[in-house]
Amino acid sequence: MVLAVPAFRVKLYIPFAIPALRLLQWVRGKCFVKSYVKARLLTHDEEQARRYAEDPLIERGIAVNILLGLRDASTRIVADAGAIRTPTLVFVAGSDWVVEQGVQRQFFGRLSSAVKEICPLPGFYHDVFHETDRHIPFSKTREFLEKAFETRRHREPLVAAHRSSYTRTEYEELSKPLSILSPRHWNFVVQKLVMQTIGRLSEGVRIGWQTGFDSGESLNYVYQNQAHGLTPLGRLFDRLYLDSIGWRGIRQRKVHLEHTLHVAIQKLAQSGKAIHIVDIASGPGRYLLDTIRAHADIHFTALLRDRSANGLAVGRQLAEQLGICTVRYEEGDAFDQHSLATLSPRPHIAIVSGLYKLFSDNNLIMKSLKGLSSVIEPGGYLIYTNQPWHPQVEMIARVLVNRDKQPWVMRRRTQEEMDDLVRAAGFEKLSMEIDDFGIFTVSLARKCSGT
């Protein structure tokens, strides 16, 4: 990967430009602003500057949603740069009028790449490959690429990342209490106090405190996306709660889960045989019931397992309301390898949604995956989710509780780590979908022959 002065932070010289642009987008919707970037700010080469100024294909305006989307995506990329292990060369222009240098160096420092170089170019403007002395970055690029491809790079699978990785370090920090002198400590204390008192006017918040914010009951309520609460204030709190970025991502994950399940079903339906599906941590399993209803022409049977008796009871009631009688609910441990390996009948599709992100230990995950790998029918499919990123991961850890009434501390898994675990269990990844926020992924994998 060669990054020529990456635009992680475009320089905006007007005070409070970002809040103003967000307000403008909210008021006017799709709109444009004129770029301040002139040819003379990009290169010292007069010929290249003239060609830039006269090029009719270069748009002088930029859509506000693109400008803000670039900033938001860049914020996530820099914060999560530790997920990147690719050999990387970063160029930094010494006299850049367009983008900020500090964020580029911050990104470089956080990279997990074993092979990485940063190359400052003193006096260069932003467009380094069209500068007067462009032979310098071209030569450096050639040297870096030749070295990278000459060296055989061994990629160590991340199956032990729960013991040593940058997300493990983050998890340990989130598990420790903050100093009482820290402003962040008091910020989270106030947030928790509000949610435990007047926040309970919100139905979703009340369910979260009662059953755990990670419970199947809580998830089922988020899927419904209908604000309820005591008094109009409670309903307002509930709407704000349901519209938080994490729950919006969860609802998009449901859409992706249903689509991925549809893809797997279509692949199997060609045989004309009945399809058996198992979800090993389903909660009520609303998404699966909705999918079964949408494929009335295909004969399904399904087993929905969970350790929560309440979640299963809600699911049975929901299935009865929808008139679906081909599903079975039972209590079960999603990490009991023997229990999973002896499921009967053997599933054609196994689903693990929203479970693995709740547990840090990869040994647990491998037991679960190996149990599924041994029981899924040959040529069958595994659908699994992951949470490689969450902008509120600290707030969740310091304010909310899980189904065991403990602080809801999550160790994020990079997508590479999650895919390595699935591969080690005997599956071949086929496809993946991700929400616009970069929070939740849904992947489809096929059981490898011979496993």
ROFI-631101 format. One record per residue (C-alpha): residue number from 1; residue in three letters; x, y, z. Coordinates in steps of 0.1 Angstrom, whole numbers. Layout:
<rs>
pos; code; X; Y; Z
NUM; ALA; X; Y; Z
...
</rs>
This chain:
<rs>
pos; code; X; Y; Z
1; MET; 0; 0; 0
2; VAL; 15; 33; -11
3; LEU; -3; 64; 3
4; ALA; 5; 97; -13
5; VAL; -3; 124; 13
6; PRO; -36; 107; 23
7; ALA; -65; 132; 29
8; PHE; -75; 120; 64
9; ARG; -81; 156; 74
10; VAL; -88; 182; 47
11; LYS; -77; 217; 59
12; LEU; -108; 238; 64
13; TYR; -97; 274; 72
14; ILE; -132; 286; 82
15; PRO; -138; 283; 120
16; PHE; -165; 257; 129
17; ALA; -166; 245; 93
18; ILE; -176; 209; 101
19; PRO; -206; 218; 124
20; ALA; -217; 244; 98
21; LEU; -215; 219; 70
22; ARG; -235; 193; 90
23; LEU; -262; 220; 97
24; LEU; -262; 229; 60
25; GLN; -267; 193; 50
26; TRP; -295; 189; 76
27; VAL; -313; 220; 63
28; ARG; -308; 217; 26
29; GLY; -302; 180; 20
30; LYS; -280; 174; -11
31; CYS; -259; 205; -16
32; PHE; -224; 216; -28
33; VAL; -197; 239; -17
34; LYS; -170; 253; -40
35; SER; -135; 239; -35
36; TYR; -108; 265; -24
37; VAL; -81; 243; -40
38; LYS; -63; 261; -68
39; ALA; -36; 247; -90
40; ARG; -9; 268; -74
41; LEU; -16; 251; -41
42; LEU; -10; 217; -56
43; THR; 24; 218; -74
44; HIS; 53; 240; -82
45; ASP; 54; 227; -118
46; GLU; 38; 254; -139
47; GLU; 29; 230; -168
48; GLN; 12; 206; -144
49; ALA; -6; 235; -127
50; ARG; -18; 248; -161
51; ARG; -31; 213; -171
52; TYR; -50; 211; -138
53; ALA; -66; 245; -142
54; GLU; -77; 238; -178
55; ASP; -89; 203; -173
56; PRO; -127; 203; -179
57; LEU; -132; 170; -161
58; ILE; -121; 184; -127
59; GLU; -151; 194; -108
60; ARG; -147; 227; -88
61; GLY; -175; 219; -64
62; ILE; -177; 191; -39
63; ALA; -209; 176; -25
64; VAL; -212; 183; 13
65; ASN; -222; 147; 20
66; ILE; -190; 135; 3
67; LEU; -169; 160; 23
68; LEU; -184; 149; 56
69; GLY; -184; 112; 46
70; LEU; -147; 115; 38
71; ARG; -140; 130; 72
72; ASP; -161; 105; 91
73; ALA; -146; 75; 73
74; SER; -111; 89; 78
75; THR; -117; 93; 116
76; ARG; -125; 56; 118
77; ILE; -96; 46; 96
78; VAL; -71; 65; 117
79; ALA; -86; 53; 150
80; ASP; -86; 17; 138
81; ALA; -53; 17; 119
82; GLY; -40; -11; 141
83; ALA; -62; -34; 121
84; ILE; -40; -29; 91
85; ARG; -10; -53; 86
86; THR; -3; -46; 50
87; PRO; 32; -33; 41
88; THR; 27; 5; 38
89; LEU; 46; 35; 25
90; VAL; 32; 69; 35
91; PHE; 44; 102; 18
92; VAL; 40; 134; 37
93; ALA; 42; 167; 18
94; GLY; 63; 193; 37
95; SER; 43; 223; 24
96; ASP; 8; 209; 21
97; TRP; -19; 235; 19
98; VAL; -47; 210; 14
99; VAL; -45; 183; 41
100; GLU; -31; 180; 76
101; GLN; 2; 163; 83
102; GLY; -3; 154; 120
103; VAL; -31; 129; 113
104; GLN; -10; 112; 86
105; ARG; 17; 106; 112
106; GLN; -8; 95; 138
107; PHE; -22; 69; 113
108; PHE; 14; 57; 105
109; GLY; 22; 53; 142
110; ARG; -9; 31; 148
111; LEU; -3; 8; 119
112; SER; 3; -29; 128
113; SER; 23; -34; 96
114; ALA; 56; -52; 102
115; VAL; 69; -33; 72
116; LYS; 61; 3; 71
117; GLU; 79; 35; 61
118; ILE; 71; 72; 62
119; CYS; 87; 95; 37
120; PRO; 87; 133; 44
121; LEU; 91; 154; 13
122; PRO; 103; 188; 24
123; GLY; 90; 217; 4
124; PHE; 66; 196; -16
125; TYR; 30; 208; -22
126; HIS; 1; 183; -20
127; ASP; 2; 167; -54
128; VAL; 36; 150; -49
129; PHE; 35; 128; -81
130; HIS; 30; 160; -102
131; GLU; 56; 181; -84
132; THR; 88; 195; -100
133; ASP; 109; 169; -82
134; ARG; 85; 140; -87
135; HIS; 113; 117; -95
136; ILE; 119; 115; -57
137; PRO; 86; 99; -47
138; PHE; 85; 78; -79
139; SER; 120; 64; -71
140; LYS; 110; 58; -35
141; THR; 78; 40; -45
142; ARG; 97; 18; -69
143; GLU; 122; 9; -43
144; PHE; 95; 1; -17
145; LEU; 75; -21; -40
146; GLU; 105; -40; -53
147; LYS; 116; -48; -18
148; ALA; 80; -57; -7
149; PHE; 76; -82; -36
150; GLU; 111; -96; -33
151; THR; 105; -106; 3
152; ARG; 83; -136; 10
153; ARG; 59; -124; 36
154; HIS; 45; -149; 61
155; ARG; 11; -138; 74
156; GLU; 6; -151; 109
157; PRO; -31; -160; 114
158; LEU; -47; -140; 142
159; VAL; -62; -169; 161
160; ALA; -43; -159; 193
161; ALA; -52; -122; 191
162; HIS; -72; -126; 224
163; ARG; -38; -129; 241
164; SER; -18; -103; 224
165; SER; -31; -77; 200
166; TYR; -40; -40; 199
167; THR; -77; -49; 205
168; ARG; -66; -69; 235
169; THR; -48; -38; 249
170; GLU; -79; -18; 242
171; TYR; -101; -44; 260
172; GLU; -78; -43; 291
173; GLU; -80; -5; 292
174; LEU; -118; -6; 290
175; SER; -119; -32; 318
176; LYS; -100; -8; 342
177; PRO; -119; 19; 361
178; LEU; -110; 55; 352
179; SER; -94; 78; 377
180; ILE; -119; 98; 396
181; LEU; -98; 128; 386
182; SER; -105; 121; 349
183; PRO; -132; 143; 332
184; ARG; -142; 112; 312
185; HIS; -150; 93; 345
186; TRP; -175; 119; 355
187; ASN; -189; 122; 320
188; PHE; -198; 84; 321
189; VAL; -210; 86; 357
190; VAL; -235; 113; 347
191; GLN; -246; 93; 316
192; LYS; -252; 62; 337
193; LEU; -271; 81; 363
194; VAL; -294; 96; 337
195; MET; -300; 63; 321
196; GLN; -307; 45; 354
197; THR; -332; 72; 365
198; ILE; -352; 92; 340
199; GLY; -339; 71; 312
200; ARG; -361; 43; 324
201; LEU; -391; 62; 311
202; SER; -379; 48; 277
203; GLU; -391; 12; 271
204; GLY; -359; 2; 253
205; VAL; -337; 15; 282
206; ARG; -359; -3; 307
207; ILE; -356; -36; 288
208; GLY; -319; -31; 286
209; TRP; -315; -27; 324
210; GLN; -338; -56; 331
211; THR; -324; -82; 307
212; GLY; -291; -67; 296
213; PHE; -285; -44; 266
214; ASP; -270; -74; 247
215; SER; -299; -97; 253
216; GLY; -322; -112; 227
217; GLU; -351; -94; 242
218; SER; -333; -60; 239
219; LEU; -323; -69; 203
220; ASN; -359; -79; 194
221; TYR; -371; -45; 207
222; VAL; -345; -26; 186
223; TYR; -355; -45; 155
224; GLN; -391; -34; 159
225; ASN; -379; 2; 160
226; GLN; -411; 17; 175
227; ALA; -407; 42; 203
228; HIS; -426; 34; 235
229; GLY; -423; 49; 270
230; LEU; -440; 64; 300
231; THR; -451; 99; 291
232; PRO; -442; 118; 259
233; LEU; -408; 125; 274
234; GLY; -402; 87; 278
235; ARG; -412; 82; 241
236; LEU; -388; 110; 231
237; PHE; -360; 93; 251
238; ASP; -369; 60; 235
239; ARG; -367; 75; 200
240; LEU; -332; 89; 208
241; TYR; -322; 56; 222
242; LEU; -334; 36; 191
243; ASP; -317; 61; 168
244; SER; -282; 57; 184
245; ILE; -256; 48; 158
246; GLY; -251; 13; 173
247; TRP; -288; 4; 170
248; ARG; -290; 18; 135
249; GLY; -261; -5; 126
250; ILE; -279; -34; 143
251; ARG; -310; -29; 121
252; GLN; -288; -27; 90
253; ARG; -271; -59; 101
254; LYS; -306; -75; 102
255; VAL; -311; -64; 66
256; HIS; -277; -79; 56
257; LEU; -284; -110; 76
258; GLU; -317; -116; 58
259; HIS; -301; -110; 24
260; THR; -271; -133; 31
261; LEU; -295; -160; 43
262; HIS; -315; -155; 11
263; VAL; -284; -160; -9
264; ALA; -275; -193; 9
265; ILE; -311; -205; 6
266; GLN; -311; -199; -32
267; LYS; -279; -218; -35
268; LEU; -294; -248; -17
269; ALA; -329; -246; -31
270; GLN; -317; -258; -65
271; SER; -315; -294; -51
272; GLY; -353; -293; -43
273; LYS; -347; -308; -8
274; ALA; -359; -294; 25
275; ILE; -335; -270; 41
276; HIS; -327; -272; 78
277; ILE; -313; -241; 95
278; VAL; -299; -237; 130
279; ASP; -291; -205; 149
280; ILE; -271; -213; 179
281; ALA; -278; -180; 198
282; SER; -310; -168; 182
283; GLY; -329; -150; 210
284; PRO; -365; -147; 196
285; GLY; -351; -151; 161
286; ARG; -373; -125; 144
287; TYR; -351; -122; 113
288; LEU; -352; -159; 107
289; LEU; -390; -160; 111
290; ASP; -393; -131; 86
291; THR; -371; -149; 61
292; ILE; -391; -181; 64
293; ARG; -423; -162; 57
294; ALA; -407; -146; 27
295; HIS; -398; -180; 12
296; ALA; -432; -197; 14
297; ASP; -423; -218; -17
298; ILE; -394; -236; 0
299; HIS; -398; -262; 27
300; PHE; -379; -252; 59
301; THR; -372; -266; 92
302; ALA; -353; -246; 118
303; LEU; -338; -250; 153
304; LEU; -334; -218; 173
305; ARG; -312; -223; 203
306; ASP; -303; -198; 231
307; ARG; -294; -199; 268
308; SER; -321; -174; 276
309; ALA; -354; -190; 285
310; ASN; -372; -157; 283
311; GLY; -358; -150; 248
312; LEU; -370; -184; 236
313; ALA; -404; -179; 251
314; VAL; -408; -146; 232
315; GLY; -397; -164; 201
316; ARG; -423; -192; 205
317; GLN; -450; -167; 210
318; LEU; -438; -147; 179
319; ALA; -437; -179; 157
320; GLU; -472; -187; 169
321; GLN; -485; -152; 160
322; LEU; -469; -155; 125
323; GLY; -484; -190; 120
324; ILE; -450; -206; 115
325; CYS; -449; -242; 128
326; THR; -417; -256; 113
327; VAL; -394; -240; 139
328; ARG; -383; -254; 172
329; TYR; -369; -236; 202
330; GLU; -346; -251; 227
331; GLU; -321; -240; 254
332; GLY; -285; -247; 244
333; ASP; -249; -237; 250
334; ALA; -234; -221; 219
335; PHE; -199; -230; 231
336; ASP; -204; -266; 239
337; GLN; -186; -283; 210
338; HIS; -200; -318; 217
339; SER; -236; -305; 219
340; LEU; -232; -286; 186
341; ALA; -215; -316; 169
342; THR; -244; -339; 177
343; LEU; -273; -317; 165
344; SER; -300; -336; 147
345; PRO; -310; -332; 120
346; ARG; -277; -319; 106
347; PRO; -281; -283; 94
348; HIS; -276; -271; 58
349; ILE; -271; -235; 71
350; ALA; -258; -225; 105
351; ILE; -260; -190; 118
352; VAL; -241; -172; 145
353; SER; -253; -136; 148
354; GLY; -242; -111; 174
355; LEU; -227; -137; 197
356; TYR; -190; -139; 193
357; LYS; -185; -102; 198
358; LEU; -196; -106; 234
359; PHE; -167; -129; 243
360; SER; -130; -121; 242
361; ASP; -115; -156; 243
362; ASN; -109; -171; 209
363; ASN; -106; -205; 224
364; LEU; -144; -204; 231
365; ILE; -150; -192; 196
366; MET; -130; -221; 181
367; LYS; -149; -247; 201
368; SER; -182; -233; 188
369; LEU; -169; -231; 152
370; LYS; -154; -266; 152
371; GLY; -186; -280; 166
372; LEU; -205; -264; 137
373; SER; -179; -274; 111
374; SER; -183; -311; 122
375; VAL; -221; -311; 120
376; ILE; -230; -289; 89
377; GLU; -239; -310; 59
378; PRO; -212; -313; 32
379; GLY; -215; -282; 10
380; GLY; -235; -264; 37
381; TYR; -230; -228; 48
382; LEU; -221; -208; 78
383; ILE; -234; -172; 83
384; TYR; -215; -152; 109
385; THR; -214; -116; 121
386; ASN; -186; -95; 135
387; GLN; -181; -61; 150
388; PRO; -147; -48; 139
389; TRP; -155; -13; 150
390; HIS; -178; 7; 173
391; PRO; -175; 45; 179
392; GLN; -192; 41; 213
393; VAL; -172; 11; 226
394; GLU; -160; 30; 257
395; MET; -194; 44; 265
396; ILE; -209; 9; 263
397; ALA; -182; -5; 286
398; ARG; -185; 22; 312
399; VAL; -223; 28; 312
400; LEU; -242; -2; 301
401; VAL; -245; -38; 314
402; ASN; -247; -72; 297
403; ARG; -272; -100; 303
404; ASP; -251; -111; 334
405; LYS; -256; -76; 348
406; GLN; -218; -70; 344
407; PRO; -202; -40; 326
408; TRP; -207; -46; 289
409; VAL; -170; -46; 279
410; MET; -163; -59; 244
411; ARG; -131; -69; 227
412; ARG; -134; -59; 191
413; ARG; -122; -84; 166
414; THR; -107; -71; 134
415; GLN; -123; -87; 104
416; GLU; -91; -104; 95
417; GLU; -90; -120; 130
418; MET; -126; -132; 127
419; ASP; -121; -146; 92
420; ASP; -89; -164; 104
421; LEU; -109; -182; 131
422; VAL; -136; -192; 106
423; ARG; -109; -205; 82
424; ALA; -91; -224; 109
425; ALA; -124; -242; 117
426; GLY; -127; -255; 81
427; PHE; -147; -229; 62
428; GLU; -140; -209; 31
429; LYS; -153; -173; 31
430; LEU; -174; -164; 1
431; SER; -188; -129; 7
432; MET; -194; -101; 32
433; GLU; -216; -71; 37
434; ILE; -210; -41; 60
435; ASP; -231; -11; 71
436; ASP; -221; 25; 61
437; PHE; -209; 31; 97
438; GLY; -183; 3; 95
439; ILE; -197; -13; 127
440; PHE; -212; -47; 118
441; THR; -204; -72; 91
442; VAL; -223; -103; 79
443; SER; -203; -129; 61
444; LEU; -211; -161; 42
445; ALA; -187; -191; 43
446; ARG; -190; -226; 29
447; LYS; -178; -257; 46
448; CYS; -146; -269; 30
449; SER; -146; -305; 15
450; GLY; -130; -330; 38
451; THR; -138; -311; 71
</rs>
